[in-house]
Amino acid sequence: MKKSVLLVLMVVLALSASLVSAQDEPLVVFGAYATPIEEPWDGVIHAALQAAADEGTITYEYQDEIGYSGDMEIVLREVADELAPAIIFGDAFGNEEAVRRVARDYPEIAFVFGSGLGPAQPNLSVFDNWIHEPAYLSGLIAGSLTESGIIGVVGGYPVPEVNRIVNGFMQGVAEANPDAEVRVSFINSWFDPAAAQEAAQAQVDAGADLLFAERFGVIDVAADNEILAFGNMSDQNELAPETVITGPVWDMGPTVNFVIEQVAAGSYTGLDLKDFSMMAYGGASLAPFHSFEETLDPDLIEMVRAREQEIVDGLFRVNIDEDTPLGAEVPEAVTIGG
């Protein structure tokens, strides 16, 4: 073999080895969160990314409590310039324009953000929590258990992603107990435990004997009043083991894993990742019953599990209703992200 050909082969092999090695390196990922990661919505994204980091598929840094007053754009630009991550995950609600401006200026970075709007080519993907299905299952349980016939719900903002969860819950209640009343209060905040507690206590004072904690803070009120509650976004039983029966759980794992695979393969493009947050894809589920597995009526559990399987199998559809629930208490000033 001629030396020139051998030299070319050696160079090609060296480059190939270098590319394989580079592809085997963990991707650099950054999380940009408007609220504290203690807030369940951003906490779910953070947990999925931390799990990927623990597995060694990514390296992960994050900043939370960025807020809604313009700092998101500053943070994203600094991260893009200084860290140059392969992927930036976060929530764009309240920061839509800022996120989209920065994504447009850094097309080499995959931006993957929670959003109520659509994706943008070539590099902005969107997702949302589609947990109306396990919210419906929670409603089936609530409607079956209420003794007063009044169930309270405290939500953040009356926006589509919250409304469909609350309406899914109400659909379940109505199916199990057509005579039950569901009282819904919004607090016009994504994270204000004090306001959520005040709204929840008002519902208890009005006769509610079960609470659905769409927002953080409600479970404390349920525990203090010794009534049962349903968590939201994550398994929140540990917050009050004798109070939290179950609740809709959002798992960002399927979404995170899909994006990591796409970026690693060089095939990433801006997509609507909605399906990965549905029960059929493993992105949504009903939290474990924990100790309530032994205290709830076995027939109720069997009924819920049967309906759960029907949803996964595509044999039962929970309505996607994004309108503000009828009769909901909504504060006058609605400023999302305020």
Secondary structure as UniProt FT lines:
FT   HELIX           3..24
FT   STRAND          27..32
FT   TURN            37..38
FT   HELIX           40..55
FT   STRAND          58..63
FT   HELIX           71..82
FT   STRAND          87..91
FT   TURN            93..94
FT   HELIX           96..105
FT   TURN            107..108
FT   STRAND          110..114
FT   TURN            121..123
FT   STRAND          124..127
FT   HELIX           132..145
FT   STRAND          150..155
FT   HELIX           160..176
FT   TURN            178..179
FT   STRAND          181..186
FT   HELIX           193..205
FT   TURN            206..207
FT   STRAND          210..213
FT   TURN            216..217
FT   HELIX           218..224
FT   TURN            225..226
FT   STRAND          228..230
FT   HELIX           237..239
FT   TURN            241..243
FT   STRAND          244..246
FT   STRAND          248..250
FT   HELIX           253..264
FT   TURN            265..266
FT   HELIX           274..277
FT   HELIX           279..281
FT   STRAND          284..286
FT   TURN            290..291
FT   HELIX           292..295
FT   HELIX           298..312
FT   TURN            313..314
FT   TURN            326..327
FT   TURN            336..337
//
